[in-house]
Amino acid sequence: PANLGVMVNPEFDYVFLDEGEKVFIVAKELLESFKEKTGIEGNVIKEVKGRELEFLEYKHPFIDRVSKIYLSEFVELGTGTGLVHMAPGHGQEDYVIGQRYGVEPFAPVDDEGRFTKEAPEFIQGLRVFDANEPIIEKLKKVGALLHHETIKHSYPHCWRCKNPVIFRATPQWFIAMDAVLENGNTLRGEAIKEIERVKWIPHWGENRIKSMVENRPDWCIS
C-alpha cells in the first residue's frame, strides 16, 4: 500500500524476458532462479544496464497509482529479481532514495500500527502484520502474484516489550548540528570547543563525548 517506486541497481545487467503475452524485467544474474521459481519461460529480447531503466513507469497492482523506477546502490543480487519495492515512509534506505528523487514519504499507518483511511479499503483498520494475507490474496485475485514463499530472516524487535518494530516516517523536531550560527561557527563546533574547556574526571570521558558530538547526525529532540 505504501509503495511509491521500484529500485534497480544502476550497475547491474537486466534482461527483458518475452513470455509471449507479457514481458518481464529481471536481473540477468537472477534470471534462472526467476524461471525456476515462477515456471515462466521465454526468450530474452533485450539486455540493458540498470541505469537505462531509470524513470520507466509502472502501475500499482491494486491502487490507482503510477510510479517510477529509481536507481539505488542498496539493491543486491542475493535473491528475488533485482528490482526492489520502495516505500520511503517505511524504511531508511527507501527514504534516502526517495529524498534523492523528490519522492515524499507516505506512511498510511497510525500510532497503533493499523492501516489508515489512506490505505485501500480492504485493509483499513487492520494491524500491519495482520494485513499480509489479505494483500497476498488481492495480488492473486488481480493476477499480479508470480511467486509466493515463506522465508526466515532476522527482524528488529523492541528491546523493552520484545514486539516486532514497524518503521514509520513521522514528523519530528531536529537540532541542526551544522547550521551556521551568527558567529560563523556551527553548533557542533561550539559544542566541541566547550568540551575542550571542561576538566574531565575521569579524563577518558572527554574523548567519549567529543567523539559522539563529532560524528552524530542532526539531533532529534522530539
C-alpha positions as YAML, in Angstrom:
chain: A
units: angstrom
residues:
- id: 1
  name: PRO
  ca: [0.00, 0.00, 0.00]
- id: 2
  name: ALA
  ca: [2.89, 2.41, 0.72]
- id: 3
  name: ASN
  ca: [4.80, 1.56, -2.45]
- id: 4
  name: LEU
  ca: [5.92, 4.67, -4.35]
- id: 5
  name: GLY
  ca: [8.62, 3.23, -6.57]
- id: 6
  name: VAL
  ca: [10.79, 0.32, -7.66]
- id: 7
  name: MET
  ca: [14.57, 0.42, -7.23]
- id: 8
  name: VAL
  ca: [17.22, -1.10, -9.51]
- id: 9
  name: ASN
  ca: [21.00, -1.04, -9.24]
- id: 10
  name: PRO
  ca: [22.47, 1.18, -11.97]
- id: 11
  name: GLU
  ca: [25.46, -1.15, -12.45]
- id: 12
  name: PHE
  ca: [23.59, -4.46, -12.76]
- id: 13
  name: ASP
  ca: [22.62, -6.08, -16.06]
- id: 14
  name: TYR
  ca: [18.87, -6.53, -16.61]
- id: 15
  name: VAL
  ca: [17.10, -8.57, -19.28]
- id: 16
  name: PHE
  ca: [13.66, -8.34, -20.88]
- id: 17
  name: LEU
  ca: [12.11, -11.83, -20.89]
- id: 18
  name: ASP
  ca: [9.36, -12.22, -23.52]
- id: 19
  name: GLU
  ca: [6.94, -14.89, -22.36]
- id: 20
  name: GLY
  ca: [4.52, -14.38, -25.23]
- id: 21
  name: GLU
  ca: [1.73, -12.35, -23.65]
- id: 22
  name: LYS
  ca: [3.92, -10.40, -21.24]
- id: 23
  name: VAL
  ca: [7.50, -9.14, -20.95]
- id: 24
  name: PHE
  ca: [9.26, -9.39, -17.58]
- id: 25
  name: ILE
  ca: [12.28, -7.35, -16.47]
- id: 26
  name: VAL
  ca: [14.72, -9.36, -14.33]
- id: 27
  name: ALA
  ca: [18.35, -9.02, -13.25]
- id: 28
  name: LYS
  ca: [20.40, -11.16, -15.64]
- id: 29
  name: GLU
  ca: [22.18, -12.94, -12.80]
- id: 30
  name: LEU
  ca: [18.83, -13.95, -11.25]
- id: 31
  name: LEU
  ca: [17.08, -14.99, -14.47]
- id: 32
  name: GLU
  ca: [17.45, -18.75, -14.00]
- id: 33
  name: SER
  ca: [16.28, -18.53, -10.39]
- id: 34
  name: PHE
  ca: [13.30, -16.45, -11.53]
- id: 35
  name: LYS
  ca: [12.34, -19.02, -14.16]
- id: 36
  name: GLU
  ca: [12.69, -21.91, -11.73]
- id: 37
  name: LYS
  ca: [10.51, -20.32, -9.05]
- id: 38
  name: THR
  ca: [7.80, -18.92, -11.31]
- id: 39
  name: GLY
  ca: [7.74, -21.56, -14.04]
- id: 40
  name: ILE
  ca: [7.87, -18.77, -16.61]
- id: 41
  name: GLU
  ca: [9.83, -19.45, -19.79]
- id: 42
  name: GLY
  ca: [10.53, -17.24, -22.77]
- id: 43
  name: ASN
  ca: [13.14, -15.50, -24.87]
- id: 44
  name: VAL
  ca: [15.45, -12.71, -23.82]
- id: 45
  name: ILE
  ca: [14.74, -9.91, -26.27]
- id: 46
  name: LYS
  ca: [16.81, -7.13, -24.73]
- id: 47
  name: GLU
  ca: [19.62, -6.53, -22.22]
- id: 48
  name: VAL
  ca: [20.33, -3.20, -20.52]
- id: 49
  name: LYS
  ca: [22.18, -1.69, -17.59]
- id: 50
  name: GLY
  ca: [20.03, -0.74, -14.63]
- id: 51
  name: ARG
  ca: [20.67, 2.95, -15.23]
- id: 52
  name: GLU
  ca: [18.78, 2.65, -18.53]
- id: 53
  name: LEU
  ca: [15.61, 1.69, -16.66]
- id: 54
  name: GLU
  ca: [15.52, 4.93, -14.67]
- id: 55
  name: PHE
  ca: [12.13, 6.69, -14.75]
- id: 56
  name: LEU
  ca: [10.29, 3.87, -16.53]
- id: 57
  name: GLU
  ca: [6.71, 3.93, -15.24]
- id: 58
  name: TYR
  ca: [4.58, 1.11, -13.84]
- id: 59
  name: LYS
  ca: [1.06, 0.80, -12.50]
- id: 60
  name: HIS
  ca: [0.43, -0.31, -8.93]
- id: 61
  name: PRO
  ca: [-1.30, -3.73, -8.98]
- id: 62
  name: PHE
  ca: [-4.30, -2.76, -6.84]
- id: 63
  name: ILE
  ca: [-4.16, 1.02, -6.33]
- id: 64
  name: ASP
  ca: [-4.89, 3.63, -8.97]
- id: 65
  name: ARG
  ca: [-1.35, 4.99, -8.90]
- id: 66
  name: VAL
  ca: [1.51, 5.21, -11.39]
- id: 67
  name: SER
  ca: [5.06, 5.24, -10.03]
- id: 68
  name: LYS
  ca: [8.57, 5.07, -11.47]
- id: 69
  name: ILE
  ca: [11.78, 3.05, -11.39]
- id: 70
  name: TYR
  ca: [14.64, 4.69, -9.48]
- id: 71
  name: LEU
  ca: [18.34, 3.91, -9.18]
- id: 72
  name: SER
  ca: [19.72, 2.66, -5.87]
- id: 73
  name: GLU
  ca: [23.06, 1.32, -4.72]
- id: 74
  name: PHE
  ca: [21.20, -0.59, -1.98]
- id: 75
  name: VAL
  ca: [19.83, -3.19, -4.42]
- id: 76
  name: GLU
  ca: [21.67, -6.53, -4.25]
- id: 77
  name: LEU
  ca: [21.58, -9.86, -6.11]
- id: 78
  name: GLY
  ca: [21.16, -12.27, -3.21]
- id: 79
  name: THR
  ca: [17.64, -13.33, -4.16]
- id: 80
  name: GLY
  ca: [14.48, -12.14, -5.92]
- id: 81
  name: THR
  ca: [14.51, -10.29, -9.24]
- id: 82
  name: GLY
  ca: [16.99, -7.46, -8.76]
- id: 83
  name: LEU
  ca: [14.08, -5.00, -8.65]
- id: 84
  name: VAL
  ca: [13.13, -3.90, -5.14]
- id: 85
  name: HIS
  ca: [9.93, -2.39, -3.72]
- id: 86
  name: MET
  ca: [10.41, 1.18, -2.45]
- id: 87
  name: ALA
  ca: [8.35, 2.72, 0.35]
- id: 88
  name: PRO
  ca: [10.02, 5.97, 1.53]
- id: 89
  name: GLY
  ca: [7.67, 6.15, 4.52]
- id: 90
  name: HIS
  ca: [8.73, 2.77, 5.91]
- id: 91
  name: GLY
  ca: [12.48, 2.31, 5.63]
- id: 92
  name: GLN
  ca: [15.70, 4.30, 5.91]
- id: 93
  name: GLU
  ca: [17.23, 3.22, 2.59]
- id: 94
  name: ASP
  ca: [13.93, 3.81, 0.79]
- id: 95
  name: TYR
  ca: [13.65, 7.24, 2.43]
- id: 96
  name: VAL
  ca: [17.17, 8.19, 1.30]
- id: 97
  name: ILE
  ca: [16.42, 7.26, -2.31]
- id: 98
  name: GLY
  ca: [13.05, 9.00, -2.11]
- id: 99
  name: GLN
  ca: [14.71, 12.22, -0.97]
- id: 100
  name: ARG
  ca: [17.23, 11.94, -3.79]
- id: 101
  name: TYR
  ca: [14.38, 11.88, -6.32]
- id: 102
  name: GLY
  ca: [11.98, 14.21, -4.54]
- id: 103
  name: VAL
  ca: [9.53, 11.45, -3.59]
- id: 104
  name: GLU
  ca: [7.86, 12.41, -0.31]
- id: 105
  name: PRO
  ca: [7.40, 9.68, 2.34]
- id: 106
  name: PHE
  ca: [3.95, 8.14, 2.56]
- id: 107
  name: ALA
  ca: [3.05, 6.09, 5.65]
- id: 108
  name: PRO
  ca: [-0.64, 5.08, 5.82]
- id: 109
  name: VAL
  ca: [-0.20, 3.58, 9.31]
- id: 110
  name: ASP
  ca: [-1.37, 5.17, 12.59]
- id: 111
  name: ASP
  ca: [0.17, 5.25, 16.07]
- id: 112
  name: GLU
  ca: [-1.42, 1.88, 16.91]
- id: 113
  name: GLY
  ca: [0.17, 0.16, 13.92]
- id: 114
  name: ARG
  ca: [-3.08, -0.02, 11.95]
- id: 115
  name: PHE
  ca: [-3.65, 0.96, 8.33]
- id: 116
  name: THR
  ca: [-5.43, 4.31, 8.00]
- id: 117
  name: LYS
  ca: [-8.08, 5.51, 5.55]
- id: 118
  name: GLU
  ca: [-5.25, 6.43, 3.17]
- id: 119
  name: ALA
  ca: [-4.77, 2.69, 2.56]
- id: 120
  name: PRO
  ca: [-7.06, 0.58, 0.34]
- id: 121
  name: GLU
  ca: [-10.44, -0.11, 1.93]
- id: 122
  name: PHE
  ca: [-9.90, -3.87, 2.26]
- id: 123
  name: ILE
  ca: [-7.06, -3.39, 4.80]
- id: 124
  name: GLN
  ca: [-8.18, -0.22, 6.59]
- id: 125
  name: GLY
  ca: [-8.10, -0.72, 10.36]
- id: 126
  name: LEU
  ca: [-6.01, -3.89, 10.18]
- id: 127
  name: ARG
  ca: [-2.74, -4.15, 12.04]
- id: 128
  name: VAL
  ca: [0.20, -4.09, 9.65]
- id: 129
  name: PHE
  ca: [1.24, -7.69, 10.24]
- id: 130
  name: ASP
  ca: [-2.37, -8.91, 10.01]
- id: 131
  name: ALA
  ca: [-2.71, -7.39, 6.53]
- id: 132
  name: ASN
  ca: [-0.18, -9.71, 4.88]
- id: 133
  name: GLU
  ca: [-2.66, -12.44, 3.95]
- id: 134
  name: PRO
  ca: [-5.38, -10.10, 2.58]
- id: 135
  name: ILE
  ca: [-2.76, -8.36, 0.44]
- id: 136
  name: ILE
  ca: [-1.43, -11.67, -0.88]
- id: 137
  name: GLU
  ca: [-4.98, -12.74, -1.76]
- id: 138
  name: LYS
  ca: [-5.58, -9.41, -3.50]
- id: 139
  name: LEU
  ca: [-2.43, -9.87, -5.60]
- id: 140
  name: LYS
  ca: [-3.60, -13.35, -6.57]
- id: 141
  name: LYS
  ca: [-7.05, -12.06, -7.49]
- id: 142
  name: VAL
  ca: [-5.70, -9.39, -9.86]
- id: 143
  name: GLY
  ca: [-3.17, -11.79, -11.39]
- id: 144
  name: ALA
  ca: [-0.12, -9.91, -10.12]
- id: 145
  name: LEU
  ca: [1.45, -12.60, -7.90]
- id: 146
  name: LEU
  ca: [4.08, -14.65, -9.73]
- id: 147
  name: HIS
  ca: [5.53, -16.49, -6.75]
- id: 148
  name: HIS
  ca: [4.89, -16.79, -3.02]
- id: 149
  name: GLU
  ca: [7.10, -18.41, -0.38]
- id: 150
  name: THR
  ca: [7.92, -18.14, 3.32]
- id: 151
  name: ILE
  ca: [11.46, -17.31, 4.39]
- id: 152
  name: LYS
  ca: [13.10, -16.99, 7.81]
- id: 153
  name: HIS
  ca: [15.19, -13.88, 8.47]
- id: 154
  name: SER
  ca: [16.23, -11.61, 11.31]
- id: 155
  name: TYR
  ca: [13.88, -8.72, 12.13]
- id: 156
  name: PRO
  ca: [14.26, -5.84, 14.62]
- id: 157
  name: HIS
  ca: [12.29, -6.07, 17.86]
- id: 158
  name: CYS
  ca: [11.74, -3.58, 20.67]
- id: 159
  name: TRP
  ca: [14.28, -4.28, 23.43]
- id: 160
  name: ARG
  ca: [11.68, -3.38, 26.08]
- id: 161
  name: CYS
  ca: [8.49, -5.19, 25.02]
- id: 162
  name: LYS
  ca: [10.08, -7.70, 22.59]
- id: 163
  name: ASN
  ca: [7.48, -6.94, 19.91]
- id: 164
  name: PRO
  ca: [8.43, -6.51, 16.23]
- id: 165
  name: VAL
  ca: [9.17, -2.93, 15.20]
- id: 166
  name: ILE
  ca: [7.29, -1.07, 12.46]
- id: 167
  name: PHE
  ca: [9.36, 1.53, 10.62]
- id: 168
  name: ARG
  ca: [7.23, 4.61, 10.00]
- id: 169
  name: ALA
  ca: [8.14, 8.13, 8.90]
- id: 170
  name: THR
  ca: [6.66, 10.72, 11.26]
- id: 171
  name: PRO
  ca: [7.20, 14.50, 11.71]
- id: 172
  name: GLN
  ca: [10.00, 15.21, 14.20]
- id: 173
  name: TRP
  ca: [11.94, 18.17, 15.59]
- id: 174
  name: PHE
  ca: [15.69, 18.19, 14.93]
- id: 175
  name: ILE
  ca: [18.54, 20.45, 16.04]
- id: 176
  name: ALA
  ca: [20.76, 21.19, 13.04]
- id: 177
  name: MET
  ca: [24.29, 20.36, 14.12]
- id: 178
  name: ASP
  ca: [25.98, 22.03, 11.15]
- id: 179
  name: ALA
  ca: [23.82, 25.11, 10.58]
- id: 180
  name: VAL
  ca: [25.95, 28.27, 10.60]
- id: 181
  name: LEU
  ca: [25.44, 30.45, 13.71]
- id: 182
  name: GLU
  ca: [25.73, 34.25, 13.94]
- id: 183
  name: ASN
  ca: [29.39, 33.96, 14.93]
- id: 184
  name: GLY
  ca: [30.15, 31.93, 11.80]
- id: 185
  name: ASN
  ca: [30.64, 28.68, 13.73]
- id: 186
  name: THR
  ca: [28.26, 25.71, 13.94]
- id: 187
  name: LEU
  ca: [26.57, 24.16, 16.95]
- id: 188
  name: ARG
  ca: [28.85, 21.15, 16.52]
- id: 189
  name: GLY
  ca: [31.91, 23.40, 16.51]
- id: 190
  name: GLU
  ca: [30.72, 25.37, 19.55]
- id: 191
  name: ALA
  ca: [29.96, 22.17, 21.48]
- id: 192
  name: ILE
  ca: [33.41, 20.72, 20.74]
- id: 193
  name: LYS
  ca: [35.03, 23.99, 21.83]
- id: 194
  name: GLU
  ca: [33.18, 23.87, 25.17]
- id: 195
  name: ILE
  ca: [34.01, 20.18, 25.65]
- id: 196
  name: GLU
  ca: [37.71, 21.04, 25.37]
- id: 197
  name: ARG
  ca: [37.36, 23.74, 28.05]
- id: 198
  name: VAL
  ca: [35.97, 21.32, 30.63]
- id: 199
  name: LYS
  ca: [38.17, 19.41, 33.10]
- id: 200
  name: TRP
  ca: [37.04, 15.80, 32.75]
- id: 201
  name: ILE
  ca: [37.12, 13.26, 35.59]
- id: 202
  name: PRO
  ca: [37.90, 10.58, 34.55]
- id: 203
  name: HIS
  ca: [39.86, 12.05, 31.63]
- id: 204
  name: TRP
  ca: [38.66, 9.44, 29.11]
- id: 205
  name: GLY
  ca: [35.18, 10.92, 29.30]
- id: 206
  name: GLU
  ca: [36.33, 13.80, 27.11]
- id: 207
  name: ASN
  ca: [37.23, 11.58, 24.17]
- id: 208
  name: ARG
  ca: [33.99, 9.66, 24.51]
- id: 209
  name: ILE
  ca: [31.72, 12.72, 24.46]
- id: 210
  name: LYS
  ca: [33.82, 14.56, 21.88]
- id: 211
  name: SER
  ca: [33.70, 11.61, 19.50]
- id: 212
  name: MET
  ca: [29.92, 11.38, 19.90]
- id: 213
  name: VAL
  ca: [29.44, 15.09, 19.11]
- id: 214
  name: GLU
  ca: [31.88, 15.00, 16.17]
- id: 215
  name: ASN
  ca: [30.07, 12.13, 14.47]
- id: 216
  name: ARG
  ca: [26.42, 12.50, 15.39]
- id: 217
  name: PRO
  ca: [23.83, 13.46, 12.73]
- id: 218
  name: ASP
  ca: [21.26, 16.19, 13.35]
- id: 219
  name: TRP
  ca: [19.89, 15.78, 16.88]
- id: 220
  name: CYS
  ca: [16.31, 14.52, 17.18]
- id: 221
  name: ILE
  ca: [14.72, 16.10, 20.28]
- id: 222
  name: SER
  ca: [11.06, 15.08, 19.83]
...
